[in-house]
Amino acid sequence: SDDNPSTAKMVAISLLPGDSPALIKSDPQMIGDIKGSESVPASFEILVPDQAKAGKYSLPVELNYTYLQNAEQQGTDSITYRYVQKKVSFKLPFIVQSAITLQVADVKTENINSGGSGYITLTLKNIGTDTGTNSVANLSRSGNSPIIPVSNSVFLGTFAPDTTRAAKYKVSVSKDAEPQDYPVAISVVYDNGDGETVVTPSQKIGVSVGSDVDFTITSPNPELNPDKKSYIEVTYRNDGSVPVYGAEVRISAVDPFTSADDLSYLGDIQPGESKVARFGLTVGATADTKIYGLDSEIKYRDALDDSHVSDTIKVPINVVPTEGFAALMSNPVVIGLIMVIILGGAYYLYEYRRKQQNR
């Protein structure tokens, strides 16, 4: 055997809380054999409750192991080894520092919707035992969350135990965000009583994101005639979850359409509200009679006065044949007959007057 009296065999180590507020989360550790002058680490998970009193404590440590006490030669062929069980106890110094313990007491949002910008207001409470000075609350993006802080730091100043502070942040939201809750992270950096700069553990909070601003056309398809300028009215409804401001809509006239009145002002539109746009369109004389789709876009501003442009909204236009007197007047055959009648009438009148003068 290679056993040596200085080797501690099958070492088991236990960490106990003693009179400290620490909660020992780990079970006793088996760390194997330790030779003389050798060091072996042992790791324990410790939790200190938020309300733990700051101070100096001692954590009891217990070591249980065996070691070779002696070895006796038995004749010429065998050796008898005698092992002894031993228990060793000592105290591990443990210091609980006073600290800010951050609690998010309330979350309020303004105009947080997909593709837009808005505000998050957090009510922060110090439920710890330390007073932080020069405290700053930092809001950060959590992973791939679509909520991205635009302004991420708010100065809190002196943050004493059992006090609250309000912190307001401007954020933007990715356009591909779905209407649901997404996380952001909040932490506070401060100077503690020892003059050290400390950062609280980051906390994740959920923020609700509303649907993207969306517009729907609710009016019937306007009908236009070839070779004629007409005015159409198109009703747009705000199907989003937030109001829009100063909205104006532009229609794109493409062949066989032309327009000199392609822009219409809608103004402010609340969620669920509708506004009517008026456009002037001229249809080419050779246009086919069918339903066309013209692109329109709405430019608007959000509650933070940021400018946005909507997705393309198709405006269906139904080009129909001209009817009634207008249809007759647009028919070249009819126009030709009318010209023949007019010319014939003029010739008859001329001959009639000439004959009257010759009598």
C-alpha atoms as one frame of an Amber mdcrd trajectory, in Angstrom:
protein
   0.000   0.000   0.000   1.032   3.586  -0.680  -0.855   4.893   2.367   0.952
   7.411   4.508   0.063   8.538   8.051  -0.012  12.134   6.760  -2.717  11.363
   4.216  -6.332  12.149   5.167  -8.485   9.536   3.449 -12.135   9.746   2.343
 -12.477  13.316   3.535 -16.033  14.628   4.016 -16.568  18.324   4.735 -19.722
  19.960   6.092 -20.476  23.683   6.288 -23.025  24.773   8.920 -24.789  28.141
   9.372 -24.095  28.445  13.101 -25.650  31.662  14.436 -25.337  33.467  11.100
 -28.322  34.327   8.869 -26.768  32.325   6.019 -28.691  29.467   4.433 -26.380
  26.638   3.368 -27.829  25.270   0.138 -25.185  22.559  -0.459 -24.958  19.108
   1.125 -21.735  17.827   2.748 -19.002  17.381   0.145 -16.874  14.249  -0.414
 -13.476  15.471  -1.568 -11.505  12.189  -1.467  -7.970  11.744  -0.147  -5.733
  14.678   0.746  -2.006  14.142   1.059   0.114  16.040   3.527   0.685  19.702
   2.495  -1.847  19.279  -0.328  -4.825  21.630  -0.820  -8.192  20.610  -2.242
 -11.037  23.118  -2.811 -14.592  22.518  -1.624 -17.484  24.656  -2.933 -20.716
  25.451  -1.118 -23.723  27.454  -2.254 -24.803  29.997   0.347 -27.876  32.219
   0.318 -28.082  35.340   2.440 -31.708  36.536   2.856 -32.546  40.088   1.847
 -33.396  41.040   5.432 -30.187  39.565   6.927 -28.544  41.763   9.531 -25.115
  43.008   8.573 -22.230  41.911  10.797 -19.393  39.465  11.405 -20.262  35.794
  11.878 -18.544  32.408  12.051 -19.629  29.382  10.052 -18.797  26.017  11.674
 -16.836  23.646   9.423 -16.619  19.912  10.174 -14.104  17.520   8.603 -14.508
  13.749   8.869 -11.770  11.462   7.569  -9.592   8.456   8.345  -5.838   8.193
   8.474  -3.240   5.448   8.877  -2.304   5.218  12.552   0.268   2.427  12.219
   1.305  -0.593  10.208   2.639  -3.844  11.759   4.647  -6.478   9.991   3.007
  -9.893  10.387   5.654 -12.453   9.613   7.404 -12.093   6.306   4.420 -11.988
   3.979   1.825  -9.592   5.400   1.373  -6.182   7.015  -1.552  -5.139   9.226
  -2.756  -1.539   8.710  -4.724   0.231  11.442  -6.869   3.231  10.431  -8.446
   5.723  12.805 -11.581   7.847  12.221 -11.092  11.504  13.057 -13.332  14.566
  13.256 -11.974  18.101  13.108 -14.016  21.292  13.634 -13.095  24.927  13.101
 -14.743  28.285  12.471 -14.847  30.042   9.099 -15.098  33.862   9.348 -18.146
  35.134   7.456 -19.081  38.783   6.962 -22.535  39.981   5.915 -22.238  43.460
   4.467 -25.091  45.921   4.533 -26.530  46.415   1.060 -29.382  47.824  -0.932
 -31.937  45.154  -1.730 -33.906  46.269  -4.763 -37.624  45.639  -5.135 -39.681
  46.710  -8.155 -42.874  47.856  -6.470 -44.754  48.986  -9.602 -44.465  49.080
 -13.400 -46.346  51.580 -15.578 -46.133  51.941 -19.352 -47.095  54.585 -21.908
 -47.566  53.842 -25.623 -45.531  50.632 -25.664 -46.480  49.018 -28.968 -44.782
  47.112 -31.759 -42.693  49.333 -34.010 -43.080  52.411 -31.811 -41.554  54.244
 -28.863 -42.896  54.794 -25.380 -42.110  55.125 -21.684 -41.638  52.681 -18.811
 -41.961  54.097 -15.286 -40.672  51.919 -12.437 -41.293  52.423  -8.734 -38.161
  51.121  -6.993 -37.980  50.333  -3.263 -34.940  49.680  -1.072 -35.938  46.816
   1.231 -32.327  46.244   2.317 -30.306  47.545   5.250 -27.871  49.941   3.608
 -28.227  53.508   2.422 -26.843  53.989  -1.051 -25.423  57.319  -2.099 -24.996
  58.541  -5.676 -27.428  55.785  -6.639 -28.203  55.278 -10.333 -30.923  52.949
 -11.653 -29.932  51.325 -14.949 -32.435  49.745 -17.342 -31.035  47.278 -19.875
 -32.215  45.013 -22.650 -32.790  41.427 -21.567 -31.340  38.961 -24.086 -33.080
  39.313 -27.447 -36.072  41.168 -26.045 -37.598  43.564 -28.631 -37.783  46.273
 -25.949 -34.630  48.396 -26.253 -33.933  51.275 -23.829 -33.275  54.623 -25.489
 -32.532  56.360 -22.160 -31.218  53.803 -19.682 -29.953  55.664 -16.591 -31.866
  57.590 -13.923 -30.102  59.268 -10.989 -31.745  58.354  -7.672 -29.303  60.051
  -5.303 -29.521  58.885  -1.687 -31.477  55.629  -1.533 -32.221  54.837   2.125
 -33.819  51.651   3.507 -37.622  51.474   3.136 -37.758  54.384   0.684 -39.056
  54.430  -2.890 -37.913  56.212  -6.018 -39.568  56.601  -9.434 -37.485  56.045
 -12.560 -38.844  56.823 -16.042 -37.209  55.450 -19.201 -37.812  55.960 -22.910
 -37.743  52.719 -24.896 -38.241  51.621 -28.481 -39.911  48.390 -29.583 -38.941
  46.316 -32.609 -41.505  46.211 -35.406 -41.588  42.401 -35.355 -42.653  42.248
 -31.687 -45.847  40.312 -31.014 -48.495  41.693 -28.610 -47.343  40.015 -25.384
 -45.091  40.553 -22.340 -41.324  40.895 -22.823 -38.529  41.243 -20.226 -36.251
  44.127 -19.395 -33.597  44.174 -16.651 -33.120  46.729 -13.857 -30.232  47.200
 -11.420 -28.917  49.961  -9.150 -25.284  51.006  -8.811 -24.433  52.961  -5.648
 -21.752  53.839  -3.096 -22.136  51.914   0.172 -21.209  52.969   3.711 -17.602
  51.877   3.190 -17.246  54.070   0.111 -17.255  51.081  -2.229 -19.188  51.115
  -5.499 -21.673  48.244  -5.477 -24.194  46.968  -8.037 -27.386  45.204  -7.005
 -28.221  41.901  -8.699 -30.067  42.499 -11.968 -33.812  41.867 -11.821 -36.019
  41.008 -14.784 -39.462  42.545 -15.089 -42.172  41.939 -17.663 -43.490  44.748
 -19.868 -46.621  44.395 -21.975 -46.290  45.311 -25.671 -49.367  46.292 -27.666
 -50.069  45.510 -31.305 -48.488  47.408 -34.185 -50.281  50.445 -35.608 -52.406
  49.051 -38.431 -54.905  50.652 -40.790 -57.848  49.072 -42.593 -59.974  50.473
 -45.436 -63.657  50.159 -44.532 -65.333  52.076 -47.385 -66.822  50.422 -50.523
 -64.723  50.224 -53.674 -65.023  53.537 -55.554 -66.179  53.347 -59.193 -64.560
  55.429 -61.935 -65.145  55.802 -65.680 -62.481  55.841 -68.388 -61.379  59.209
 -69.781 -62.765  61.126 -66.825 -61.497  62.868 -63.689 -63.367  62.010 -60.507
 -62.961  62.451 -56.773 -63.046  59.378 -54.558 -63.443  59.051 -50.791 -61.573
  56.319 -48.902 -62.221  55.576 -45.208 -59.224  54.466 -43.104 -59.673  52.913
 -39.641 -56.957  52.767 -36.961 -56.900  49.109 -35.881 -53.865  49.576 -33.604
 -53.788  49.897 -29.823 -52.467  53.477 -29.651 -53.508  56.810 -31.189 -51.647
  58.398 -34.094 -51.185  62.117 -34.627 -51.064  64.404 -37.657 -51.739  61.544
 -40.059 -51.736  62.157 -43.803 -52.214  59.624 -46.569 -50.755  59.589 -50.074
 -52.044  57.455 -52.939 -49.721  56.331 -55.738 -51.364  56.770 -59.145 -49.952
  54.440 -61.798 -51.022  53.752 -65.379 -53.876  54.036 -66.388 -54.420  56.520
 -63.526 -53.036  60.013 -63.039 -53.560  62.369 -60.126 -52.822  65.932 -59.138
 -54.638  65.469 -55.803 -52.841  62.451 -54.340 -52.397  63.684 -50.731 -55.108
  63.913 -48.070 -54.835  65.036 -44.430 -56.462  62.766 -41.826 -55.332  64.382
 -38.566 -55.307  62.564 -35.216 -56.856  59.084 -35.182 -57.701  57.241 -31.966
 -57.726  53.404 -31.767 -60.871  52.172 -33.520 -61.571  55.601 -35.047 -62.019
  56.151 -38.802 -61.127  59.131 -41.000 -62.050  59.858 -44.641 -59.465  60.740
 -47.292 -60.367  62.447 -50.603 -58.328  61.979 -53.784 -58.706  63.242 -57.351
 -58.022  60.593 -60.010 -58.180  60.620 -63.791 -58.614  57.342 -65.659 -57.078
  56.939 -69.108 -59.464  56.631 -72.056 -58.104  53.194 -72.990 -58.284  51.740
 -69.476 -59.733  48.238 -69.169 -62.897  47.939 -67.132 -61.810  45.945 -64.073
 -60.729  46.353 -60.427 -57.309  47.952 -59.930 -55.281  48.228 -56.720 -53.466
  51.484 -55.981 -50.903  51.696 -53.183 -51.417  54.136 -50.332 -49.291  54.927
 -47.265 -50.111  56.827 -44.089 -47.446  59.008 -42.507 -48.061  59.832 -38.840
 -46.414  60.759 -35.544 -46.634  58.837 -32.280 -47.108  60.127 -28.730 -43.380
  60.891 -28.479 -43.529  62.926 -31.728 -41.502  60.322 -33.631 -42.391  60.000
 -37.326 -43.592  56.690 -38.815 -44.879  55.400 -42.155 -47.468  52.626 -42.292
 -47.244  49.484 -44.344 -48.633  49.780 -47.869 -52.448  49.766 -47.935 -54.105
  48.714 -51.208 -57.002  50.885 -52.407 -59.298  48.897 -54.742 -60.579  51.021
 -57.668 -63.349  49.652 -59.886 -63.175  51.041 -63.437 -66.608  50.581 -65.031
 -68.032  51.433 -68.488 -69.581  54.855 -68.939 -73.427  54.705 -68.911 -76.335
  56.876 -70.106 -75.831  60.068 -72.074 -72.151  60.177 -71.179 -71.714  56.706
 -72.634 -73.392  57.806 -75.886 -71.235  60.899 -76.102 -68.105  58.821 -75.661
 -69.073  56.434 -78.508 -67.306  57.464 -81.762 -70.130  56.057 -83.949 -72.702
  58.141 -82.100 -70.473  61.184 -82.314 -70.130  60.609 -86.076 -73.899  60.367
 -86.543 -74.416  63.534 -84.562 -71.874  65.339 -86.727 -73.643  64.104 -89.889
 -76.974  65.330 -88.538 -75.518  68.705 -87.597 -73.856  69.134 -90.984 -76.960
  67.946 -92.803 -79.125  70.333 -90.826 -76.776  73.193 -91.542 -76.813  72.389
 -95.272 -80.609  72.171 -95.316 -80.889  75.520 -93.548 -78.442  77.079 -95.992
 -80.357  75.825 -99.056 -83.658  76.892 -97.573 -82.475  80.467 -97.015 -80.870
  80.638-100.474 -84.091  79.600-102.160 -86.067  82.119-100.160 -83.753  84.905
-101.272 -84.093  83.951-104.986 -87.893  84.265-105.040
